Amino acid sequence: MEGTSFLEQEWIARLNGWYQGIIMGGLFAFVFWFYSESTLPADANCAWLASPGTDFLALLGAFLCMWRGKTHDDFLVSAFGACVTVIHVCQFLVAKSLF
């Protein structure tokens, strides 16, 4: 039958599992962060001004997503958690360094 569902296609079926979600989510977040930082003037990006409590809650939620992704072997949940983690780590490293 020609009309298969989107989730049953071969290429999306290979993107399963928490481990692949962590890797792909982390890579996507790094590329997104690098692109967004390179397209803005240096003094225009104030994303690193979030309070420590906000960063703590974001990272707690991201680690929870990665843990739940591992528990249920879920690609999207673990990829989301990896994205949040990588973006916050990159913002922290840039805010606290001389780069």
N, C-alpha and C positions, 0 to 999 in steps of 0.2 A: 504494500500500500504506500502510495507516494506521500500522503499527508501525515508525516510523523510530527510529534510534538517537539517543541524547541529543546526541551530538556533531555530528549532521547537521542539527540544527534551525537555522533561519535566524538566530535571535538570537545563538546561540553561535558560528555561523560568522563573524559580523561581528567578534567579539572575537578577532581574530588579528593577529599582528604584534607585534614587539618594541616599537615606538613606543607603541602603545596600551597595552601592558603596563606600560611605564614610567609613563605618565600615570595609568592606573587604579590601579596599585599604590601610587604616591606619594600619590594622593588618599585611597585607603583607609587607608593607614598614618597619614596626618595626622589623619583623622577618628577612627580608633581611638585614637591617642595622646592627642588632645585630650579625648575622652570618658573615657579611663582616668585621665587626670590630674585631670579635673574631678570625678570621683566619689570620689576618695580624699582624706583629710585631707592637708594640706600636709606634715606630718612623717611620714607613713606610707609614702610611696613612696621607696624607696632604690635604684631601678633604675639610677640614675646612679653608683652606687658601684663599678661594675665597673672592673677594672684597665685601664690603657691597652693592655696586650697583648691582652686580651679584645676591646676595642673595635677594635683594629687588625685582628685576625683576622676579626671579624664584618664589618667594612667591606671587607676584602680578598675574603672570600667573596661578599659582596653585589655588588661590582664584577665579580667573575668570573661570577656569575649573569647580570648585565645584559649582559656581553660575550657570553656563550654564547647568551643570548636573542636578541641582535642577529645573531650569526653564523648561528643556525638559524631566525631569524624566529619565535621561540617566545614566545607571550603569557605563559604561566604562569611560566616561568623568569625572564623579565625583570621581571614584576610582583613576584615574590618578592624579587628583588634590590633593587628600588625600595622595597619595604616595609621591609626591614632597614635600608637606607640612611637613609630618612626618619626612622624611629623613633630610630636612633642619633644622627642630627644634632639632632633635637628634644631628646632627653635631654641631649646635650652643651650645647646653647644654654641650656637651663634650669639646668643644674648650674653653668655658668660665668657666669651673669648674675644680676641682681637681681630678676628677675620672680618 
